[in-house]
Amino acid sequence: MSTQTLSTTFIAIVALHALWCVLARQVSDGIVGKVIYITIAISGFAIVTRAEAVYITPTVAGVTFHGALALAGLRHWFVANHWPIVKGWLCRYLHCEQCLNNTKEADKT
C-alpha cells in the first residue's frame, strides 16, 4: 500500500468516527462538541474525495498521525458501544477481585 492510500483510508476512518459522534446518543459532548465533530467529518470527507490526490503526497509522519487519530477514533467507538459487555465478560471469566468487590457493594445497597 502506498502512503497516499493509507492516508486516505485513515482520514476516511476519522471522518466516519466524527460523523458517528455527531449522530450517536452515547456521545454527550454538547453543542460545541457536535459542531467540532461535524467540522471534522466534513473536512475529512473533502480530503478523501479531493481530485488533486496525485499532487499532494503525505509524509510518513502525516500518515502515522492519521493512523493514530483513526485508532483513537476506533477505540472511542469501541469503548462507547462494546466495552461494558466485554468488561462484564472479562470479570465473569477472570473472577477478578475488583469486580467481585463491586458486586458485593452493589448487593449491600
PAKOLTOR-584186 format. One record per residue (C-alpha): residue in three letters; y, z, x; chain. Coordinates in nm, 2 decimals, decimal comma, padded with zeros to 4 digits. Layout:
REM residues N
{residuo:Ala	c2:Y	c3:Z	c1:X	cadena:A}
...
REM end
This chain:
REM residues 109
{residuo:Met	c2:00,00	c3:00,00	c1:00,00	cadena:A}
{residuo:Ser	c2:00,35	c3:-00,08	c1:00,12	cadena:A}
{residuo:Thr	c2:00,63	c3:00,18	c1:00,13	cadena:A}
{residuo:Gln	c2:00,80	c3:-00,03	c1:-00,14	cadena:A}
{residuo:Thr	c2:00,51	c3:00,01	c1:-00,38	cadena:A}
{residuo:Leu	c2:00,46	c3:00,38	c1:-00,31	cadena:A}
{residuo:Ser	c2:00,83	c3:00,45	c1:-00,35	cadena:A}
{residuo:Thr	c2:00,84	c3:00,26	c1:-00,69	cadena:A}
{residuo:Thr	c2:00,53	c3:00,44	c1:-00,81	cadena:A}
{residuo:Phe	c2:00,67	c3:00,78	c1:-00,71	cadena:A}
{residuo:Ile	c2:01,00	c3:00,71	c1:-00,88	cadena:A}
{residuo:Ala	c2:00,82	c3:00,60	c1:-01,19	cadena:A}
{residuo:Ile	c2:00,64	c3:00,93	c1:-01,20	cadena:A}
{residuo:Val	c2:00,96	c3:01,12	c1:-01,16	cadena:A}
{residuo:Ala	c2:01,13	c3:00,92	c1:-01,44	cadena:A}
{residuo:Leu	c2:00,83	c3:00,98	c1:-01,67	cadena:A}
{residuo:His	c2:00,84	c3:01,35	c1:-01,59	cadena:A}
{residuo:Ala	c2:01,21	c3:01,37	c1:-01,67	cadena:A}
{residuo:Leu	c2:01,15	c3:01,19	c1:-01,99	cadena:A}
{residuo:Trp	c2:00,88	c3:01,44	c1:-02,08	cadena:A}
{residuo:Cys	c2:01,12	c3:01,72	c1:-02,00	cadena:A}
{residuo:Val	c2:01,36	c3:01,58	c1:-02,25	cadena:A}
{residuo:Leu	c2:01,11	c3:01,53	c1:-02,53	cadena:A}
{residuo:Ala	c2:00,88	c3:01,83	c1:-02,48	cadena:A}
{residuo:Arg	c2:00,93	c3:02,16	c1:-02,66	cadena:A}
{residuo:Gln	c2:00,77	c3:02,35	c1:-02,37	cadena:A}
{residuo:Val	c2:01,08	c3:02,28	c1:-02,16	cadena:A}
{residuo:Ser	c2:01,37	c3:02,50	c1:-02,27	cadena:A}
{residuo:Asp	c2:01,65	c3:02,42	c1:-02,02	cadena:A}
{residuo:Gly	c2:01,93	c3:02,39	c1:-02,28	cadena:A}
{residuo:Ile	c2:02,16	c3:02,10	c1:-02,35	cadena:A}
{residuo:Val	c2:02,28	c3:02,07	c1:-01,99	cadena:A}
{residuo:Gly	c2:01,92	c3:02,06	c1:-01,86	cadena:A}
{residuo:Lys	c2:01,83	c3:01,79	c1:-02,11	cadena:A}
{residuo:Val	c2:02,13	c3:01,58	c1:-02,01	cadena:A}
{residuo:Ile	c2:02,03	c3:01,62	c1:-01,64	cadena:A}
{residuo:Tyr	c2:01,67	c3:01,52	c1:-01,72	cadena:A}
{residuo:Ile	c2:01,78	c3:01,21	c1:-01,93	cadena:A}
{residuo:Thr	c2:02,01	c3:01,11	c1:-01,64	cadena:A}
{residuo:Ile	c2:01,72	c3:01,13	c1:-01,40	cadena:A}
{residuo:Ala	c2:01,50	c3:00,93	c1:-01,64	cadena:A}
{residuo:Ile	c2:01,75	c3:00,65	c1:-01,69	cadena:A}
{residuo:Ser	c2:01,83	c3:00,62	c1:-01,32	cadena:A}
{residuo:Gly	c2:01,46	c3:00,62	c1:-01,23	cadena:A}
{residuo:Phe	c2:01,40	c3:00,35	c1:-01,49	cadena:A}
{residuo:Ala	c2:01,68	c3:00,15	c1:-01,34	cadena:A}
{residuo:Ile	c2:01,54	c3:00,18	c1:-00,99	cadena:A}
{residuo:Val	c2:01,19	c3:00,09	c1:-01,09	cadena:A}
{residuo:Thr	c2:01,29	c3:-00,22	c1:-01,29	cadena:A}
{residuo:Arg	c2:01,55	c3:-00,35	c1:-01,04	cadena:A}
{residuo:Ala	c2:01,54	c3:-00,71	c1:-00,94	cadena:A}
{residuo:Glu	c2:01,66	c3:-00,68	c1:-00,58	cadena:A}
{residuo:Ala	c2:01,35	c3:-00,48	c1:-00,47	cadena:A}
{residuo:Val	c2:01,29	c3:-00,73	c1:-00,18	cadena:A}
{residuo:Tyr	c2:01,63	c3:-00,65	c1:-00,03	cadena:A}
{residuo:Ile	c2:01,61	c3:-00,27	c1:-00,04	cadena:A}
{residuo:Thr	c2:01,33	c3:-00,12	c1:00,16	cadena:A}
{residuo:Pro	c2:01,28	c3:00,25	c1:00,16	cadena:A}
{residuo:Thr	c2:01,23	c3:00,45	c1:00,48	cadena:A}
{residuo:Val	c2:00,93	c3:00,67	c1:00,54	cadena:A}
{residuo:Ala	c2:01,14	c3:00,98	c1:00,48	cadena:A}
{residuo:Gly	c2:01,26	c3:00,84	c1:00,15	cadena:A}
{residuo:Val	c2:00,90	c3:00,76	c1:00,03	cadena:A}
{residuo:Thr	c2:00,80	c3:01,11	c1:00,14	cadena:A}
{residuo:Phe	c2:01,09	c3:01,26	c1:-00,06	cadena:A}
{residuo:His	c2:01,00	c3:01,06	c1:-00,36	cadena:A}
{residuo:Gly	c2:00,63	c3:01,16	c1:-00,33	cadena:A}
{residuo:Ala	c2:00,72	c3:01,53	c1:-00,30	cadena:A}
{residuo:Leu	c2:00,95	c3:01,50	c1:-00,60	cadena:A}
{residuo:Ala	c2:00,68	c3:01,33	c1:-00,80	cadena:A}
{residuo:Leu	c2:00,43	c3:01,60	c1:-00,71	cadena:A}
{residuo:Ala	c2:00,67	c3:01,87	c1:-00,81	cadena:A}
{residuo:Gly	c2:00,71	c3:01,70	c1:-01,15	cadena:A}
{residuo:Leu	c2:00,33	c3:01,67	c1:-01,20	cadena:A}
{residuo:Arg	c2:00,30	c3:02,04	c1:-01,11	cadena:A}
{residuo:His	c2:00,57	c3:02,13	c1:-01,36	cadena:A}
{residuo:Trp	c2:00,39	c3:01,93	c1:-01,63	cadena:A}
{residuo:Phe	c2:00,05	c3:02,09	c1:-01,54	cadena:A}
{residuo:Val	c2:00,19	c3:02,45	c1:-01,55	cadena:A}
{residuo:Ala	c2:00,37	c3:02,39	c1:-01,88	cadena:A}
{residuo:Asn	c2:00,07	c3:02,23	c1:-02,05	cadena:A}
{residuo:His	c2:-00,26	c3:02,34	c1:-01,89	cadena:A}
{residuo:Trp	c2:-00,21	c3:02,65	c1:-01,68	cadena:A}
{residuo:Pro	c2:-00,27	c3:02,91	c1:-01,94	cadena:A}
{residuo:Ile	c2:-00,61	c3:02,76	c1:-02,03	cadena:A}
{residuo:Val	c2:-00,70	c3:02,72	c1:-01,66	cadena:A}
{residuo:Lys	c2:-00,58	c3:03,08	c1:-01,58	cadena:A}
{residuo:Gly	c2:-00,79	c3:03,22	c1:-01,87	cadena:A}
{residuo:Trp	c2:-01,10	c3:03,03	c1:-01,75	cadena:A}
{residuo:Leu	c2:-01,04	c3:03,15	c1:-01,39	cadena:A}
{residuo:Cys	c2:-01,00	c3:03,51	c1:-01,50	cadena:A}
{residuo:Arg	c2:-01,32	c3:03,50	c1:-01,70	cadena:A}
{residuo:Tyr	c2:-01,52	c3:03,32	c1:-01,43	cadena:A}
{residuo:Leu	c2:-01,40	c3:03,53	c1:-01,13	cadena:A}
{residuo:His	c2:-01,37	c3:03,86	c1:-01,32	cadena:A}
{residuo:Cys	c2:-01,06	c3:03,95	c1:-01,11	cadena:A}
{residuo:Glu	c2:-00,92	c3:04,30	c1:-01,13	cadena:A}
{residuo:Gln	c2:-00,57	c3:04,19	c1:-01,22	cadena:A}
{residuo:Cys	c2:-00,69	c3:04,00	c1:-01,53	cadena:A}
{residuo:Leu	c2:-00,92	c3:04,29	c1:-01,63	cadena:A}
{residuo:Asn	c2:-00,63	c3:04,54	c1:-01,59	cadena:A}
{residuo:Asn	c2:-00,41	c3:04,32	c1:-01,81	cadena:A}
{residuo:Thr	c2:-00,68	c3:04,30	c1:-02,07	cadena:A}
{residuo:Lys	c2:-00,72	c3:04,69	c1:-02,07	cadena:A}
{residuo:Glu	c2:-00,34	c3:04,73	c1:-02,11	cadena:A}
{residuo:Ala	c2:-00,34	c3:04,49	c1:-02,40	cadena:A}
{residuo:Asp	c2:-00,62	c3:04,68	c1:-02,57	cadena:A}
{residuo:Lys	c2:-00,43	c3:05,01	c1:-02,54	cadena:A}
{residuo:Thr	c2:-00,13	c3:04,87	c1:-02,73	cadena:A}
REM end
